[in-house]
């Protein structure tokens, strides 16, 4: 009995781990099969996240329409996808030039997208532009540019492709947004404003599209990084504020986000928040205890100014 008791717990843990692994593998296969033969449009496909989304959807057998600002980078992505693909199980991606911040060209680009396969099953709004600085130091021209890229661009493209989805009474629209669409972070006013606006639009659109069986999903990660960064040296634990932003700085890898986008499409999730416990808690604090959240933010600003003066 003693020997059995010693080995029982490790064997139990091993069994549970095996079951979880098998379940995850099955769900991953189910997610991939859900996009097979689907026409999937990905904006800013040449970004780090765009490339990973292209990879997972291409491996799943989707008919990809990849959009980006630079033709050379689109061709490089095309070559990378084709070189590792099984021609019998995948489709050759279509490439389209698109600057999502150029609102005037989007209607023509939407027609070009529809000409590829005659329809769009899944639209992944991935393009985004960031800016950091004090609100009073950011020009109104740059504010407008941020809004064009992060709000008006995705909205215009979505509106241009919606009639096709509505006429077929099927489709899915995915907005890859940011946690800053839920909480405002100092020195990112224009970016946060554009992300808040996008969330508001697509939340309303979700309800409006229900009667047409069109699913609208939002995926909001914290910070998307190209690698897992280590915390910078210094006294980061000096305040709740700095501790919070150290957690945000870790961010999530593009591979993680791309795989979550695939799961979101497969399971038709309406909203996903990809965040560590600290920034996730901040969202709830902002909702239920706004004065506490504002006090923490104000404290962070004061400490930042104090540090700059001492330096």
N, C-alpha and C positions, 0 to 999 in steps of 0.2 A: 504493500500500500504506500509506503514511504517513497519508493522510487517512482511509482505512478503519479503521486502528488507532485513530485519535483518536475516531471515532464509534462504534466497536464496543462499548466498555464502557457508555457511556450508553444505547445502544440495547438492550443486553442487560439492563441494570437496568430500563429502561422495560418491556421485554417481561415480565420476571419480576414486576414490580409489577402489570402488567395481568392476568397469569395468577392472581396471588394475589387480586386484586380480584374477578375473575370467579368464582373458587372460593368466596370468602367470600359473594358474592351468591347463588350457587347453594345453599350450605349454609344461608343465612338463609331462603331460600324453602322449602327442605326442612323446616327447623325450624318454620316457620309452618304448613306443610301438615300437620305431625304432630299439631297440636292442633285442627285444624278439626273442628267438630261435637262436640268433647269437652266434657264438663261439668267445669269447673274452679272450685274453691272457693279463694278467697284471703282469708285472715284479715288483719285490720288493713289493709284495702284503702285506707284514707284516709291512711295514712302516706306519706311521700315514696317509699319503695320500693314500697309497695302500689299506689300510683297508677301507677307505671311498669310494674309487672307486669300490672296491669289493662289498660294501654294496649297492650302488646305481645301479650298473649293475646287481647284483643278484636280487634285488627287481624288476628290469625291465624285468626279465625272460631270461637273457642271460645265455648261457652255458659257465661257467667260467673255465678257466685254470689258476690257481694261482701259481705264481713262487716266491720263496724266498730262503734265505740262510739257514734258520733254520727250521727243520722239526717240532719241538715242537711248534714253533710260527705259522706255517702253520696250524697245527692241531687245535690250539686254535682259529684261525680265522675261520676255517671250522666249529667248534662247535658254534661259535658266530653267523655265518650266518644261520646255520641250525635251531638254537633255535628260531629265530624270523621269519623264512620263512614259507610261505604257500606251502606245498609240491605239491599241485595241480597246482601251478602257477610258480614254480621255479625248476631249475635243481640242482642236487647235484654237487658241485664244484669238479674239479680235482686238485690235488696237485702235484707240481713238484719242486724238489730241483734245484736251479739255483743261482750260484754266477756270476753275470753279468761281474765282473772284471776278471774272469777266462776264457780267450778267447778260450783256447784249448778245453773246454768242451761244448761250445755253440752249435756246430754242432750236437753233440749227443743229447743234450737237445732239440734242434729243432725237431729232429726226434721223440723224446718222446712226444713232444707237438702235433705234427701232428697225432701221433698214438691215441690220446685221442678221436678225432672226425673225423679225416681224412682231416680236413681243418681248416683254421683260417680266420675268417671274419674281426676281429678287433684286432690289436696289440697295446697295450698301453705301450710304453717305459717309465717307471716311475723311474727305479733305478737311483740313483745319489750318488756321494760322494763329500764331501766338505772338504776344508782345508783353513786355514787362517794363514797368515804370510808374512813377507817381502820376495820378490822374491828370494833374494840371500840366504835366510835362509832355503828355501825349497829344499830338495835334489832332484837330477834328478830322483832317484828311485821313490820318492813320486810323482813327476810330471807325470811319466809314469803310475803310479797306478791310478792317477786321470783321465788321458786320457783313460785308459782301461775301467774304470767304466762308465765314462760320454760320451765317444765318441766311442771307438772301440767296446765295449760291445753291446750297442744298434745297431750300424751299422752292426755288425756281425750277431746278431739275426735277424735283419730286412732282410739282404741279404739271410739268410738261409730259411726264410719263404716266401720271395717274389715269388719264382717260383710257389708255390702253388696258390698264389693270381693271378699271371699273367696267369696261365693256365686256371683259372676259370673266368678271366677278371672281377674280383670284389674284394673289400676289402678296408680296411682303416687302415692307420698307424698313430698313435698319438704319438708325442714326447712331454712329459712334461719337459720343459726346464727351463729357468730362464731369468729374465730381464738382467742378466749379460751375456747373449748371445748377447745382443745388446749394452751394455755399459760396459767398463772396470772399475772395482772398485779396488782401491789400497788395497794391502795386500791380494788380492784374485786372483793373476795372473794365477795360474795353473787352478783354478776353472773356471775363466772367459774364459780362452783360450779354455778349453774343451767345454764349452757351445757355444762359437762362432763357433768352428769347427762343432759341432752337427747341429747348425742352417744352416751353409753353406751346409752340406751334404743333409739335408732333404729339403732345398729349391730347390736344384738341382734335387733331387729325385721326388719332386712334379711335376715338368715339364715333366720329363721322363716317369712318370707313367700315365699321362693323357690319353694317347692313349689306355691304358688297363682299363680305368674307375676305377683306384685305387686312392683313395683320401689320401693325405698326409697332416696332420694337426700338427701345433705346438701351444702349450699352454705355455705362459711364464708369470708366476706370479713373484712378487717381492720376498719376503721372506715368506716361508710357515711355519707357527707357529702352535703349538698344542693348543694354547690359545691366547686370545688377550692381549698382554703385554702392561703394562703402561709404559710411558717414564720414564727413570731413572732420579733421582734427579740431579740437576746441571743446569748450564746455557746453555741449549741446543740451545737456540735461538741466540747464540753469532755470528753465521755466517750462510750463505746460505748452506754451506757444512753440518754443524751439523743439520740444519733444514731438509735438504734433507734426511739424514740418520736416523733421528728420524722417518720420515714418512716411510722409508723402514723398520725400525725395527718393526713397527706395523704389517706389513705383512698381509697375508690372511690366513684364517682358512682352514684346509684340506677339510672340508665339502663344503666350497664355491668352491674350486678348483675342487673337484670331481663332483659337480653338473654342473660346467662349462664344464668339460670334456664330460659329458653325452650330454650336449647341442651341443657341438662341433661335436660329433659323429653324432647326430641326424640331424643337419643342414649342415653337411659336411663343416664346416668352415675351411678355410685354415690357418689362423693365428689369435691368440687371445693373447692380452697383458692384464694381470690382474695387475693393478697398481693404486695407489693413484695419484692424480693430479701432485704432485711434482716429483716423479720418472718418471711418464709418460712424463712430460715436459722435464726432463733431456734427455730422448731418442731423442726428437725432437731437443733440443739444440745441442746435440752431432752430429746430422745429418746436421743441417743447420748452426750452429754457433760453429764449433769445437774448435776454439781458445778460445771462452768464456768458454766452458765446461772444457777444459784443465786448464784454469786459475783458475776456481773454485776448481778443483781437487787438483792442486798444492797448493792453499791457504789452503785447508784442511790438506794436509800433513804437511805444515809448522806449522799450529796451533797445530797439534797433537804432533809434536816434541817439540814445545815450552811448551806445557802443561806437557809433560813428564819431561822436564828439571826442570820446576818449582816444580813439585812434588818430 
